[in-house]
Amino acid sequence: MERKTILITGSTNGIGKATAKALAQEGHFIIVHGRDKLRTQAVCEEIKSATGNNNVDMLLADLFLLSDVKRMAIEFKKKYDRLDVLINNAGAVFGKDRETTKEGLEKTMTLNLFAPFLLTELLLDVLAKSPAARIINVSSAAHAIRSEPDLGDIQLEKNYSFIRAYGLSKLYIIWVTRHLVAELKEKGLEHITANSLHPGVIASEFGKSSNIKFVSLLTKLMRPFLLTREQGAETTIYLAVSKDVENVTGKYFAKKKVAKESIKHYSPENEKIVWDYCKKIVEPYLSN
Ligand SMILES: NC(=O)c1ccc[n+]([C@@H]2O[C@H](COP(=O)([O-])OP(=O)(O)OC[C@H]3O[C@@H](n4cnc5c(N)ncnc54)[C@H](OP(=O)(O)O)[C@@H]3O)[C@@H](O)[C@H]2O)c1
């Protein structure tokens, strides 16, 4: 087996942690990303002792801050000279009131869209060094919510609801992933693939960042009927290492198969608007 270097955001918990553990079990070099040093160290130790694979390292960043995403990308390049698989897994749903980060950006869009967009842009040069690199963006079936996108108000200043913010962030990450494929082609980087996925409905810590009682109650009540974290990791793992998808790019997956994403609001023009908007948001963090 060829050992891959794999960075997984949000791998201190939930689906990300299960993904990290399973890929470490297969013998890959895993970089666990977290935002709390002690917790991230503890997860690395847990993965090492559970799998017997000592090739597990860590990086820290608060993904609410694009400046911290940039700092982490710089640190990545100081420590490692190659990246085969980037898994943008971290994501969350937030509360009933619109909140902004210290950098003034809407929280849901920041964590679920701008941070993965920026991290991908900043790590493209190291991904390009891999003979066959893969970018995997964890989206959600919630992208298909019946909420009309307002592309003049991507950060939902006028019409925020937590479901709308979450669903649209997961719709836009699918569009951005698809657009990335065209960008990679234009840059002559067709050896890098990019796909998005829905992991299933999983019993994880998902919903903990929401102050909406209904969300925590629903996740508690549904817990016995939900898939496990390990099951939630299956499609990500498949996209990360399976030979079946070696040359598959620009697709949306569920249950380890190409799935149909919602095309209700899709058009190449809309895709480009969202891409350009993300590019504008991350622009200040792109230069060295
Ligand atoms: N669970 C589901 O049913 C479901 C369904 C569809 C899609 N998804 C998607 O699957 C992905 C993983 O979710 P999950 O269910 O595993 O949720 P989870 O258990 O809450 O894990 C989320 C991970 O993201 C990290 N994270 C959150 N905010 C962060 C920040 N500001 N900076 C750095 N890391 C941050 C968390 O770190 P901490 O441990 O520090 O909080 C955690 O490691 C998400 O993108 C989610 O939208 C989940």
The ligand as a Tripos MOL2 file, in Angstrom:
@<TRIPOS>MOLECULE
LIG
   48    52     1     0     0
SMALL
NO_CHARGES

@<TRIPOS>ATOM
      1 N1        -23.5330   14.5670   11.9030 N.am      1 LIG1
      2 C1        -24.2920   14.5620   10.8230 C.2       1 LIG1
      3 O1        -25.4000   13.9810   10.7980 O.2       1 LIG1
      4 C2        -23.8420   15.2810    9.5710 C.ar      1 LIG1
      5 C3        -24.6800   15.2110    8.4350 C.ar      1 LIG1
      6 C4        -24.2710   15.8460    7.2650 C.ar      1 LIG1
      7 C5        -23.0620   16.5280    7.2350 C.ar      1 LIG1
      8 N2        -22.2800   16.5900    8.3740 N.ar      1 LIG1
      9 C6        -21.0030   17.3270    8.2740 C.3       1 LIG1
     10 O2        -19.9570   16.4610    8.6880 O.3       1 LIG1
     11 C7        -18.8690   17.2460    9.1840 C.3       1 LIG1
     12 C8        -18.4130   16.6970   10.5180 C.3       1 LIG1
     13 O3        -19.4730   16.8680   11.4450 O.3       1 LIG1
     14 P1        -19.6680   15.9620   12.7430 P.3       1 LIG1
     15 O4        -21.0390   15.4110   12.6700 O.co2     1 LIG1
     16 O5        -18.5350   15.0460   12.9440 O.co2     1 LIG1
     17 O6        -19.6960   17.1100   13.8750 O.3       1 LIG1
     18 P2        -18.8820   17.2360   15.2490 P.3       1 LIG1
     19 O7        -18.9070   15.9510   15.9780 O.co2     1 LIG1
     20 O8        -19.4570   18.4450   15.9030 O.co2     1 LIG1
     21 O9        -17.3840   17.5390   14.7770 O.3       1 LIG1
     22 C9        -17.0550   18.7570   14.1570 C.3       1 LIG1
     23 C10       -15.5730   18.9760   14.1820 C.3       1 LIG1
     24 O10       -15.3200   20.3080   13.6650 O.3       1 LIG1
     25 C11       -14.4980   21.0030   14.5960 C.3       1 LIG1
     26 N3        -14.7280   22.4520   14.6120 N.ar      1 LIG1
     27 C12       -15.9160   23.0890   14.7680 C.ar      1 LIG1
     28 N4        -15.7110   24.4200   14.7950 N.ar      1 LIG1
     29 C13       -14.3780   24.6230   14.6530 C.ar      1 LIG1
     30 C14       -13.5490   25.7770   14.6190 C.ar      1 LIG1
     31 N5        -14.0510   27.0040   14.7220 N.pl3     1 LIG1
     32 N6        -12.2280   25.6080   14.4640 N.ar      1 LIG1
     33 C15       -11.6890   24.3700   14.3750 C.ar      1 LIG1
     34 N7        -12.4300   23.2450   14.4050 N.ar      1 LIG1
     35 C16       -13.7520   23.3700   14.5560 C.ar      1 LIG1
     36 C17       -14.8770   20.4080   15.9380 C.3       1 LIG1
     37 O11       -13.8500   20.7020   16.8680 O.3       1 LIG1
     38 P3        -14.1490   20.7460   18.4530 P.3       1 LIG1
     39 O12       -14.0410   19.3390   18.9050 O.co2     1 LIG1
     40 O13       -13.0700   21.6300   18.9590 O.co2     1 LIG1
     41 O14       -15.5110   21.3410   18.6200 O.co2     1 LIG1
     42 C18       -14.9900   18.9330   15.5840 C.3       1 LIG1
     43 O15       -13.7290   18.3100   15.5730 O.3       1 LIG1
     44 C19       -19.3660   18.6850    9.2400 C.3       1 LIG1
     45 O16       -18.9200   19.3900    8.1060 O.3       1 LIG1
     46 C20       -20.8890   18.5290    9.1930 C.3       1 LIG1
     47 O17       -21.5190   19.6720    8.6640 O.3       1 LIG1
     48 C21       -22.6450   15.9800    9.5260 C.ar      1 LIG1
@<TRIPOS>BOND
     1     1     2 1
     2     2     3 2
     3     2     4 1
     4     4     5 ar
     5     4    48 ar
     6     5     6 ar
     7     6     7 ar
     8     7     8 ar
     9     8     9 1
    10     8    48 ar
    11     9    10 1
    12     9    46 1
    13    10    11 1
    14    11    12 1
    15    11    44 1
    16    12    13 1
    17    13    14 1
    18    14    15 2
    19    14    16 1
    20    14    17 1
    21    17    18 1
    22    18    19 2
    23    18    20 1
    24    18    21 1
    25    21    22 1
    26    22    23 1
    27    23    24 1
    28    23    42 1
    29    24    25 1
    30    25    26 1
    31    25    36 1
    32    26    27 ar
    33    26    35 ar
    34    27    28 ar
    35    28    29 ar
    36    29    30 ar
    37    29    35 ar
    38    30    31 1
    39    30    32 ar
    40    32    33 ar
    41    33    34 ar
    42    34    35 ar
    43    36    37 1
    44    36    42 1
    45    37    38 1
    46    38    39 2
    47    38    40 1
    48    38    41 1
    49    42    43 1
    50    44    45 1
    51    44    46 1
    52    46    47 1
@<TRIPOS>SUBSTRUCTURE
     1 LIG1         1 GROUP 0 **** ****
